[in-house]
Amino acid sequence: MLELRSYLSGQWAGGSGAPQVLLNPATEEPLARASSEGLDLRGALDYARSKGGPALRALTFAERGALLKAIADAMQAERDRLLELGIANGGNTRSDAKFDVDGAIATLLHYAEIAGGLGARKFLVDGEGVQLGRSARFHGQHISVPRQGVAVHINAFNFPAWGFAEKAAVALLAGMPVLSKPATSSAMVAHRIMEILVEKKVLPEGALSLLVGSPGPLVSLLGAQDVLAFTGSGDTGARIRSAPNIIRESVRVNVEADSLNAAVLGADVEARSDMYELFLKDVVRDMTQKAGQKCTAIRRVLVSKQIHEEVKSDLVELLSGLKVGNPAEEDVRMGPLATASQLAEARDGIEKLQGTLAFGSLSPFPHKGFFITPILVDSPGDAVHEHEVFGPVASLLPFNDNSAPLVVRGNGGLVSSIYSQDQAFIEQLALEIAPHHGRIFLGHPKIELSPGPGTVLPQLVHGGPGRAGGGEELGGARGLAFYLQRVALEGSRPVITKLIG
């Protein structure tokens, strides 16, 4: 069985304790094992701070961007192998594995392009300078410089490639070394990426570390110059934020957590219209892509009471044509959930929703694997606004005149979407729900190759208020701010002008 070792302090190291076994979620076949027990995490952080940090800060943005391009090229060269690992270890169909790996490569290339625009600087000049007194020589200027700690990234199980890349791309471009901690259950993709980068010597020494296995005391070792970006459950995010050193040292923490995303079909939309068909397609895709294991997946489907029954019938028809099974088979459209615990939690969550099962079954599959059918719940109880079922599960909610109160009952989301051609309705609803979301998707059938609401694009912010974690990632150059320290320079204008170039 393959042993997944961590890459810390410039070398590969295996843990000494009882390992966690990684499985193929479609067959429950053991694939690999990993342990982090006994690893010197304090030493690994110090190594990254003393080696990787200075090496990255010595580079210009353009030079850091060239590193991102090199990472993307190295991943592209091994793309087929990464897809195979995503299918075997993640339970992904080939299409879902592409969604993860190609999204990672595209994000790296996007930030490499941003780096080209930032050019030969090593820090950012923030806005225009200001005159501070009667004399024009008394001047102020804000700049943003790389922090001198480590960017610790704790990623979720569902996107082992994209989760790694979307965080690492921004941190490395900002000039901070990264310690990446993938979820152990699906870590084979991230581990192979690290192997590729080490083999090809893509990055400066200490710029990127990988921890496979339990994070152990990692969070408790962070200090004032470090940052922590976490993707996972809201409960874990809250525990991280409440750690004594996080509070004492004011460690920057970004959390991307739960989200009860909604899709609203406007009352103006007629059945069989292009807008109607787009809405159905996006709902079904979000329910079944990655077996619904996306933080941006549509969980609540809001439609007017007049068209409720027709939408339900059409969704049931579309879901009925999907084959669920081993993603290694070409005609399978949806694979299993990632782990046995994810399957158990999904089943429990569906029971909490209390609505009528319009489509799907909770009966166990007659073979091994962590499988569940797509589940469409009709007219659920209040739990639908409180509990996210992380799987191929969506709930159909009929509304009368105003859908906004239902949407915002989710208490903060990553993305919700609106499908309508009534401009007044769009404007009213979008502005009412915008304060509760990180992104609003406005569906339109004339958008060519629309990726739908479930696709996170590096040009736009990813995050949301309330239960979604209160964080913000990506957003093009905006994402750099999390890894930079804004400082005000105050003094002689000629001195400051010379300093900033």
PyMOL commands that set and color helices and strands:
alter all, ss='L'
color gray80, all
select helices_A, chain A and resi 41-57+61-77+79-90+94-118+162-174+184-186+188-200+218-221+234-241+244-248+274-292+308-320+340-353+382-385+404-408+423-436+466-468+476-483+493-500
alter helices_A, ss='H'
color red, helices_A
select strands_A, chain A and resi 2-4+6-8+11-13+20-23+30-34+124-131+138-146+151-154+178-181+208-210+227-231+252-256+262-265+300-304+356-359+375-378+393-399+413-419+437-443+461-464+471-474+484-492
alter strands_A, ss='S'
color yellow, strands_A
deselect
rebuild
show_as cartoon
